[in-house]
Amino acid sequence: MNQNLIDGGTVAVLLGGTSAERAISLESGNNVVHALEKAGAHVLPIDPALPGWMTQLNEVSFVFNLLHGPGGEDGTIQGLLDLMQLPYSGSGVLGSALSMDKIRTKVLWQGAGFPTPDFRVLEARCDWDAVIAELGTAFVKPSLEGSSLGMAKVSTGKELEAAYQQAVTYGAEVLAEQFIEGPEYTISILGDNTLPSIRIEVPGDFYDFEAKYRSDETQFFCPSGLDDSDEAALSQLASSAFHAVGCTIWGRVDVIRDQVGAWHLLEVNTVPGMTSHSLVPLSAKAAGLSLADLLSRIYTDSVGVRHAQS
């Protein structure tokens, strides 16, 4: 553990919040609080859903942001902390806001020539059958949610309309993304480096909320089984795509590999889960890093970036 993290004053862990991912954020945040305290740091958990939370920020010298979803990952809390000149973990305002928006991320990736599944932005008066005719089987996703919340797999116009009606309740734009048949992988980013890839196998149709956080049947393979050449190619693609949308310090990039071996970028997560089921700690462990080591690296890189920006 970085000695400056232990001796440099009180460290806040932002957790909980008011998004639909509150429960997962609490689980992630409490896991990080425990690891930091065990390493000897003085930690102050702060929940923005509770009164007086902003005043508590005046008591700390650094913020680990474990707020998942809108408000925590979309540039909002990052902008506040920038105004307070309070260093914090992870990407800044631009990278957070852009990568939180699945539609804008995919538009940027397409424009930059990165491979990502075809998609359509859905509206209430869509020709649902026409969208299915263009995309085939598709995933419907709220553009501004994580943890697969509001996500559904559809193959008919009727299913698409019903999935849209459900997804739009999350209060954001909705997209339909072409389904790619093949195994899903995730790459964790740590500074300018990548950690070992993870291959994900789920018992159901796709890697939904239940499979991510609750199911004991979901299998994670790390190392993923890729040969050195494929691992290097995937790492390069993920790192380039991560930085292309303005992200820095740490995060995760989700990809899928089709039946002919081509990679397709799915999305970026700038505040990945840190629960017992989460993937970044698993990948870090495969690279020989404990959770405390991982947090120390995030702290060091974050302080360096924030100081360079000030």
C-alpha positions in Angstrom: 0.0 0.0 0.0 1.3 3.5 -0.9 2.6 5.1 2.3 1.3 8.5 1.2 -2.2 7.0 1.1 -1.9 5.8 4.7 -0.2 8.9 6.1 -1.7 11.6 3.8 -4.8 12.3 5.7 -8.4 11.0 5.5 -9.5 9.2 2.4 -13.2 9.3 1.4 -14.9 6.5 -0.3 -18.0 7.7 -2.1 -20.6 4.9 -2.2 -24.3 4.3 -2.5 -25.8 7.4 -4.1 -29.2 7.6 -5.7 -28.9 5.7 -9.0 -30.5 2.4 -9.9 -27.1 0.8 -9.1 -27.1 2.0 -5.5 -27.0 -1.5 -4.0 -24.0 -2.5 -6.0 -22.3 0.7 -5.3 -22.7 0.1 -1.5 -21.3 -3.4 -1.9 -18.3 -2.1 -4.0 -17.7 0.8 -1.7 -17.8 -1.2 1.5 -15.4 -3.7 0.0 -12.9 -0.9 -0.8 -13.4 0.7 2.7 -12.5 -2.7 4.3 -9.4 -3.1 2.2 -8.2 0.4 2.8 -8.7 0.2 6.6 -7.0 -3.2 6.7 -4.0 -1.6 5.0 -3.9 1.2 7.6 -5.5 4.1 5.9 -7.9 6.5 7.6 -11.2 6.1 5.7 -14.4 8.1 5.7 -17.3 6.4 3.8 -19.6 9.1 2.3 -23.0 8.3 0.8 -24.4 11.2 -1.3 -27.9 9.9 -0.7 -27.6 11.1 3.0 -27.9 14.7 4.3 -24.6 16.6 4.9 -22.5 14.5 2.5 -20.9 17.5 0.7 -19.8 19.0 4.1 -18.0 15.7 4.8 -15.9 16.2 1.7 -14.2 19.1 3.5 -12.6 16.6 5.9 -10.7 14.5 3.3 -7.6 14.8 1.1 -8.6 12.3 -1.6 -11.7 10.6 -2.9 -12.2 7.0 -4.1 -15.3 7.2 -6.2 -17.3 4.0 -6.1 -20.6 5.6 -7.2 -22.0 3.5 -10.1 -24.4 4.8 -12.7 -25.7 8.4 -13.3 -24.4 11.0 -10.9 -21.3 9.0 -10.2 -20.0 7.9 -13.6 -21.3 10.6 -15.9 -19.0 13.5 -15.0 -21.3 15.0 -12.4 -19.4 14.1 -9.3 -16.1 14.6 -11.2 -17.1 18.2 -12.0 -17.9 18.9 -8.4 -14.6 17.5 -7.1 -12.7 19.4 -9.8 -14.4 22.6 -8.5 -13.4 21.7 -5.0 -9.8 21.0 -6.2 -10.1 17.7 -4.4 -8.2 14.8 -6.1 -10.2 11.7 -6.9 -9.9 8.3 -8.5 -10.5 7.6 -12.2 -11.5 9.5 -15.3 -12.3 13.2 -15.4 -15.4 14.9 -16.6 -15.1 14.4 -20.3 -14.1 10.7 -20.2 -16.8 9.9 -17.6 -19.6 11.7 -19.4 -18.8 10.4 -22.8 -18.2 6.7 -21.9 -21.3 6.7 -19.7 -23.4 7.4 -22.9 -23.4 4.2 -24.9 -24.7 5.9 -28.0 -22.1 8.7 -28.1 -19.3 6.2 -27.3 -20.4 4.0 -30.2 -20.7 7.0 -32.6 -17.1 8.1 -31.6 -15.8 4.6 -32.0 -17.4 4.2 -35.4 -16.0 7.5 -36.5 -12.5 6.5 -35.4 -12.7 3.2 -37.2 -13.0 1.0 -34.1 -15.1 -2.2 -34.5 -18.4 -2.1 -32.6 -21.7 -3.8 -33.3 -24.2 -1.9 -35.5 -27.0 -0.1 -33.7 -30.0 2.1 -34.0 -31.3 4.8 -31.7 -34.9 3.9 -30.8 -37.9 6.3 -30.5 -41.5 5.8 -29.5 -42.7 5.8 -33.2 -40.1 3.5 -34.6 -40.9 1.0 -37.3 -40.0 -1.9 -35.0 -40.1 -4.6 -37.7 -37.8 -2.5 -39.9 -35.2 -2.2 -37.1 -35.2 -6.0 -36.6 -34.9 -6.4 -40.4 -31.8 -4.2 -40.4 -30.1 -5.6 -37.2 -31.5 -9.1 -36.8 -31.5 -10.2 -33.2 -30.5 -7.3 -31.0 -29.9 -6.1 -27.5 -32.0 -3.2 -26.2 -30.2 -1.0 -23.7 -30.8 2.3 -21.9 -28.0 4.6 -23.1 -27.1 5.8 -19.6 -27.3 2.8 -17.3 -24.8 0.2 -16.3 -24.9 -3.3 -14.8 -27.1 -4.5 -17.7 -30.1 -2.7 -16.0 -33.1 -2.4 -18.4 -31.4 -4.6 -21.0 -33.2 -7.2 -23.1 -32.5 -9.5 -26.0 -35.1 -9.4 -28.8 -35.7 -11.0 -32.2 -39.1 -9.7 -33.3 -40.6 -6.2 -33.7 -43.1 -6.9 -31.0 -40.4 -7.9 -28.5 -38.4 -4.8 -29.5 -41.3 -2.5 -28.8 -41.9 -4.1 -25.4 -38.2 -3.9 -24.5 -38.1 -0.3 -25.5 -41.0 0.5 -23.3 -39.2 -1.1 -20.4 -35.8 0.5 -21.1 -37.2 4.0 -21.6 -38.4 4.0 -18.0 -34.8 4.5 -17.0 -35.1 8.1 -18.3 -32.6 8.1 -21.1 -32.2 7.4 -24.8 -32.5 3.8 -25.8 -30.5 1.9 -28.4 -30.9 -1.5 -30.1 -27.5 -3.1 -30.7 -26.9 -5.9 -33.1 -26.4 -9.3 -31.4 -23.0 -10.9 -32.0 -22.7 -14.6 -31.5 -19.6 -15.5 -29.6 -17.8 -15.4 -26.2 -17.6 -12.2 -24.2 -14.4 -10.9 -22.7 -13.4 -8.0 -20.5 -10.1 -6.1 -20.3 -9.2 -4.1 -17.2 -7.2 -0.9 -17.7 -4.7 0.3 -15.2 -2.8 3.4 -16.3 -1.1 2.7 -19.5 -1.2 -1.0 -18.9 -3.8 -3.7 -19.3 -4.4 -6.6 -16.9 -5.0 -10.2 -18.0 -8.2 -10.6 -20.0 -11.2 -12.5 -18.6 -13.5 -14.8 -20.6 -17.1 -14.9 -19.3 -19.5 -17.8 -19.6 -23.1 -17.3 -18.4 -25.9 -19.9 -17.8 -28.5 -17.8 -19.6 -28.8 -15.8 -22.8 -26.5 -13.0 -21.9 -24.4 -11.3 -19.1 -27.3 -9.6 -17.3 -27.6 -8.2 -13.8 -28.3 -11.5 -12.2 -25.3 -13.2 -13.9 -23.0 -10.3 -13.0 -23.8 -10.0 -9.3 -25.9 -12.8 -8.0 -25.5 -16.1 -9.9 -23.0 -18.7 -8.7 -23.3 -20.4 -12.1 -21.5 -17.6 -14.1 -18.0 -18.6 -14.8 -15.0 -16.3 -15.2 -11.8 -17.6 -16.8 -8.6 -15.7 -16.0 -6.3 -16.3 -17.8 -8.9 -16.3 -20.5 -7.3 -19.0 -22.7 -6.2 -16.7 -25.5 -2.8 -17.3 -27.0 -0.2 -14.5 -26.6 -0.9 -13.0 -30.0 -4.6 -12.7 -29.5 -4.1 -11.4 -25.9 -1.8 -8.7 -27.2 -4.2 -7.7 -30.0 -7.2 -7.6 -27.6 -5.2 -5.6 -25.0 -4.1 -3.0 -27.7 -7.7 -2.7 -29.0 -9.1 -2.2 -25.5 -6.5 0.3 -24.4 -6.8 2.4 -27.6 -10.7 2.4 -27.4 -10.5 3.4 -23.7 -8.2 6.3 -24.3 -10.1 7.4 -27.5 -13.1 8.3 -25.4 -11.1 10.4 -23.0 -10.8 7.8 -20.2 -7.8 7.6 -17.9 -6.3 5.9 -14.8 -8.5 2.8 -14.5 -11.6 1.1 -15.9 -12.8 -1.8 -17.9 -13.6 -2.4 -21.6 -16.1 -5.1 -22.6 -15.8 -6.9 -25.9 -17.2 -9.9 -27.8 -15.5 -12.1 -30.3 -17.5 -13.3 -33.3 -17.5 -16.7 -35.0 -14.6 -15.8 -37.3 -12.4 -14.4 -34.6 -13.0 -10.7 -35.0 -13.3 -8.4 -31.9 -16.3 -6.1 -31.4 -16.2 -3.4 -28.7 -19.3 -3.2 -26.5 -18.8 -0.5 -23.8 -16.5 1.2 -21.3 -17.0 1.2 -17.6 -15.1 4.0 -15.7 -16.1 2.9 -12.2 -16.1 -0.9 -12.4 -17.6 -3.0 -9.6 -15.3 -3.9 -6.7 -17.5 -6.5 -5.2 -16.6 -10.1 -4.4 -18.0 -11.0 -7.9 -16.3 -8.2 -9.7 -13.9 -8.5 -12.6 -11.2 -5.9 -12.1 -10.0 -7.4 -8.7 -10.0 -10.8 -10.3 -7.8 -9.6 -13.2 -5.5 -7.8 -10.8 -5.1 -10.9 -8.7 -4.1 -12.9 -11.9 -1.4 -10.2 -12.4 -0.2 -10.6 -8.8 -1.9 -7.6 -7.4 -3.9 -7.7 -4.2 -6.9 -5.4 -3.8 -4.7 -3.1 -1.6 -2.1 -3.1 -4.4 -4.7 -2.2 -7.0 -6.1 0.6 -4.9 -2.6 2.0 -4.3 -1.9 2.1 -8.0 -5.2 3.8 -8.7 -4.4 6.4 -6.0 -0.9 7.1 -7.3 -2.0 7.5 -10.9 -5.0 9.6 -9.9 -3.0 12.0 -7.8 -0.5 12.3 -10.6 -3.1 13.1 -13.2 -5.0 15.6 -11.0 -1.8 17.4 -10.1 -0.8 17.6 -13.7 -4.2 19.2 -14.5 -4.0 21.8 -11.7 
